[in-house]
Amino acid sequence: MQYDVIVIGGGPAGILAAGAAGERGRRVLLIEKNEKLGKKLFITGKGRCNITNAAEMDEFMSHIPKNSKFLYSAFRGFSNTDIISMLNEMGLKTKVERGGRVFPESDKSSDVLKALQKFLDKNNVHVMLNTAVKDVIEKDGNIDGVLLQDGRYFHSESVIVCTGGVSYPQTGSTGDGLKFAKEAGHTITDLFPSLIPLVVKEDYIKELQGLSLKNVAITVLTDNKPIYNDFGEMLFTHYGLSGPIILSASFYISEQLRNNQNIRVSIDLKPALTEEELDKRVLKDFQEKINKNFKNSLDALLPQKLIPVIIKLSKIDETKEVNQISKDERKQLVSLLKNLEFNIAGTRPIVEAIVTSGGVSLKEVNPKTLESKLVRGLYFAGEVLDLDAFTGGYNLQIAFSTGYAAGSNA
């Protein structure tokens, strides 16, 4: 069977690529190996789907730590305001939350998928589910079509690969597109996890499992040199650290771990106060609870789950009455509250990463069209490319914009 454009992968990049090609009157086939489209999109934002970020473009770009210049053309062609307008047009109401994060008003990722399905239907895209592609076929440097696992062959002058990276393989991201790219002669840059929780060396982390902290600051240090700072929300797990600010930091940490660097994360539990101000606050609390034991004096200052760990690390006897605590001991406590450190042993496995860092080398892809510079008619979009960003809707926008650009040119 003959199509003008075949899109492999029915995630956000693939859906936008197929719909954009269909808008131009192209005969489009979208092939997805899962039983439904957007399986990974369905679980993003804890099932709410953080569609994009409402930030102005300069600020938006600052949340893409590498290769952001490659995206200028794609973002000009299809921006964060464009995806919001398109989804609104398809009947989805959206809202903007803290940090510029854009969500569906219903808080249901399924509603985003319904709107995207309408986009495909409107543009007459033929969708094949439960269908796996075995090979992308080229002849004399030009795309000829795709061979399916079941032996069927579909001819097409353009193929857009939107198969994602290698994280969350249960959603279908098993590296198929990277294989297709490599077989076509493309360079695949090193793959490593990004937006991934961290594993720490300290055993007492288990005591903090499930504790979520808001309005804390972190500093990532490599051999005592600060390399990253952030402020916001984080979470303790049974193995280490997670939550928004940790996931964003993991981009830098993954890279440093590959270089065998010693990495620590320092948490400032009270970033709104200087050490001097915090010391006065602790002294005030002690004076109010002057006859209480140390272990019963920290309730107003810290979450209950954190208190036993802080007591242990402070080396102050928990049974000591606060009026007996010395100035040096108090300063030691204050220093700990401003600098709770964890040594990083590594990250969780790449299959658990929200996104894969690395992919098809951007040197071999035209940033305006997303077409391969090596094979005519071969295009790439989304996470299969060496593009990733911080958490907050930025990665989905990369998928939407690159997908739209590829579909507009294929």
N, C-alpha and C positions, 0 to 999 in steps of 0.2 A: 504493500500500500504506500502511496506517496503523500507526504506532507511537506509544507514549506519550512516549518520549524518544529523540531522535537525538543521538548524540555525534559530533562531527567531530574527528578526530585520534586516532590510536591510540598516543600516547606515554604516559608515566606518569600524567599528569593525566586523559587520556581513558579509560584503562583503569580507573582508580579511579572516575571519574564513572560509567562504564557499569556497572561491577560494583555500585556502591552503589545505583544506580537499580534494577538487577535484584534486589537483595536485598529491595527493597520490593514486589516483585511487578509492577514496571512492565515493559511490553514495550519492550525496548531494542534499538536498532540502532547499532552502532559502525562508522563509516565511516573507512577509512584509504586514502590514495592510494598508499602504497607496497605492495610485494609481501608485506610482513610487518609485524607490530606492533613498536613499540619500537625503531625503527632507530637513533635517537639514543641511547637508553638502552643499547643494545648496545655502543656505543663509549665510554661514560662510564667514568671511573676507569681509563683505559688498558685497557679491555676487562674490567675486574674488577667494575665497577659499585659505586660508593660510594653505597649505598642511602640512608643518612641519617646523622645524627650522634647519638650517645648523650648529648649534653650535657643538663643540666637546663634547663628552659624559659627561665629568666632569662638564662643564658649563651647559649642557642640564639638568643634574640632579639637579643643583642648582635652576632651575626654577620650580621644583616640590616640594612644601614646606612640604608635608607630605607623608609618605609611599613610598618614592622613592626607597628604597632598594628592595621592592617587585618587582620592574620592571627590575632589573639588568638582569635576565635571559631572559625575553621577549625582551629587547632591544638588547641583544647579538644575539638573534636569528633572529631579524628583526629590523634593525636600521633605522635612518633617511636617511642614504645613500641608504639603501635597498628599501625604498618606492619610493625614487626619481628614482632609476635605474629601478624599476618595471614599474613605470608610463611612463618613457622614452621608455622602451621596448614596451609598449602598444601604442606608438605614441604621447605621451604628452610631449611637450617641457616645461621646467621649468626655473625659474630665481630666483636669490637670491636678496632680497632687504634689506633695512636698518634693523639692529638688527638681521640679519640672517634669516629673514622670507622668506620662499620659496613659490612662487606662480606659477600658470601656466603662460607661456609666453603670452598667449592670454588674461589673466585677466578674464577668464570666468570659473566659477565653473562647468558649464555644460560640459566643455571639460574634467575636472577631472572625472566626472561621466561617461562620454563615455569611458574613458580609463579603469576605474574600471569595467564597463560592459564587456569590451573586456577580462579582466582577468577572469571574471565568465564564459564567453562563451568558452574561451580557455580551461577551466577546467571542462566543461560539467556540470555546476551547473544548476539544475532545479529551476526556480524562480516562486513563486506564489505571485502575487500582490493582493491588496484588500482582504486580508485574515487575519483574526484575530485568535489568539490562545486563547482558553479558559483556558486550564490547561496543565501542564507538568505532565505526569503520571510516577510514579515509582512503582516498585513491589519488595518487599524484599530488599530494599536498592539499587536497580539498576534501571536505566532509562529504560522505556518500550516504550515511544513515546509521542505524543502530541494529545490533543483533540482540534479540532477547534470549533469556535463559532457556525458554521453551523451543528455541530454534527458529522462531519467526523473524523476518527481516523487514524493517521499515525504511524506505528511502526518504532522504531529506537533504536539502542543500545547506541547512543550518541545524546545529545541535547545541543546546545550552545546558551545561553541566551545573546543577544546583543541588548537589548531594550532601552538602555539609562537611563537617570534619570527621573526627573519630571519637568525640565525646558523646555520652548517652547513646551507645550503640543500640539499645533496646528501642529507640525511636527511629532507627533506620540509618543513623550516621555511622556507617561501618567502613568508611574510607574508599568506597567504590569510585568516586569521582577523582580521587588522587591517583588511583590505579589507571583510570582512563587517561588522565593528563600525562602521567609518566610514560605510558605506552605511546602517546602522541609526541613524545620527545621533550616534554616540559620538565623543568626543575622543580622539585618539591623541597621547600625549605624545612628545616628541623621542626618537628611537631612537639609541642609541650603544652601542658594544661594551663589555661587562663581562667580567671574567675573560679577559683578552686579553694576549698577549705585547706587549712594548714595543720600539719601534725607537729606537736611539740614534744620536747624531751621530758618535761616535768611530769612525774606520776600524779601529783595532786590535782592535775587538770580534771581528773574523773570526779572530784568533789564538786566541781563547778558546772558539771554537765547540765545543760538546759537553761543556764542563766543568761538572760539577755540584758545588755547594757545600752542605754541611750546617752547621747551627748558626751561621748568620751573621745579622746584624741589618741591616735597611735603614731609612733615613729618606728620605721623599719631601719635597723642599723646593720651594716656590713662591716665587720672588723672595726666596730666603734664609730664608723662613719655613717651619718644619717643619709639615706637614699630616697626616703618617701615619707610623707606625712599626710594624715587625713583626720577628719572629724565626723562623727556620726554614730551609727548603731553597729553593734557587734554581738556575737553569740559564742558562748563556750559549749564545746561538745565533749564527748567522752575521750576523744583522741586529740583535741586541739581547739583551734579558733576558726570561726566562720562569721557570717553576717556581711552586710554590704561593704563596710570599709575594709574588711579583711579580704574579701573577694577582689576588690579593686587593687589592693596591695599585692595580691598574689601574682599579678602580671610581672612585677619587678622581681619578686621573690623567686619565681620559677626560673627566671633567667639567671639569677645569682646562684641558685642551687646547682645549676648545670656547670657552673664554674667552680664548684666545691667551696663556695664562700661560707664563712660562719655568719649566720644570720640570727638576729634577735628582734623581737617585736616588743616595744615598750609601750605600755598602756598608761595614759594619764587619766585617772579616774575622776579627777576634779579640774578639768582644763580651764574652767571659768575663774579659778582662784590661783594666785601666785603662791609660792611656798610659804611666804610670810603671812598671807591672808588665810591660807589653810591652817597654818599653825595656830593663828588666833581663833579660828573656828573650832579646832580640836580642843584647845585650852578652854574655850567657852563651854563645850559639851562636857568636858571633864569636871568643870566647876559646878555645872548643873547636876552632875551625878557623882558628887565628890566622895561619897562613901560606898560606891558600887565597885564591883570587880571590873577589871579591864574588859573581860569578855561580855559584860553587860552594859558597856558604855558606848558601843559603836552603832547601835540600832538606827540612830538618826542620820548617821553618816554614810552607811553602806547597806546594800541588800543583805538579807540574812544569810544567804548561801555563801557570800564572799567573806563573811566575818571570821570563820575558823581558819581559813587559808591566810588571811592577813595577819591574824594573831600569830600563827605558826611562823610566818616569814619575818615578822617584826622581832621575834625572839624575846618578847616581853611576856612574862609569866601571866597567864590568863586569870589567875586568882588574885593577882596583885591589885590592891585598891588604887583607884586612879589618882588619889591624892599623894600616893607614894611613887608615882611614875616620874622619873627624872626628866629634865629638859632635854638631855641628849637622847633619851629613849623616845620622847615625843617627836623630836626632830627626825629620828630614824623612821618613825611611823609615817610622818608627813612625806618624807622622801619616797617611801614605799608606795604611798597613795598616788604620788605624782609620777612614779616610775615602776610599775609592776611589769617585770620582764619575763619573757618566755623565749627559750632557745628553740629554733625551728629545726626539726629533724627532716622535714620534707613536706610534700603536698600529698593530698589524696591521689589515687590513680587517675590518669587522664580520662578514663571512661566516665568518671564522676564530674568532670569539669563542665561548667556551663557552656564554655566555648573552647575550641581548639585554637591555639596560637600557632602560626605557621600554615603552610599550604602551598598552592601553586604560586610560583615566583611572579611578582608583579612586573618584573623586567620583561617578561615574555607575554604580557597582556596589554592591549591598548586601553588606556584609562577612559577614553571617550566612548568607545563602543563595547568594551569588555570582550573584544574578539582576540583570539590567540594570534600572536605574531608569527607562529610557526605553522599553523594549519588554517587555511581559509575556511570560514563557516563554522569554526569551533569557538564557543563562547563559554565563559565561566562567570558565576555570580554567587554571592553569599560567602558562607564560611569555608568553602573549598579553597578560596583565595587566602593569601597571607595577609589577612586583615582581621583585627579584633579590637575591642574597646572595653572601657570600664562598664560596670553595671549601671543601669538607669535608663534603659531603652535604646542605647546607642548601637548595640549590636544588631538589634532587629531593624533599625533604620538602615544600617549598612546593607543588610539583606534586601530590604525593600528597594533601596536606591540602585544598587548594582543589578538587581533583577530587572527592574524597569528599564535601565539603560541597555542591558543586553537584549531584552525583548523589543526595544525600540529600534534596534539596529540589525537584528538577525533576519 
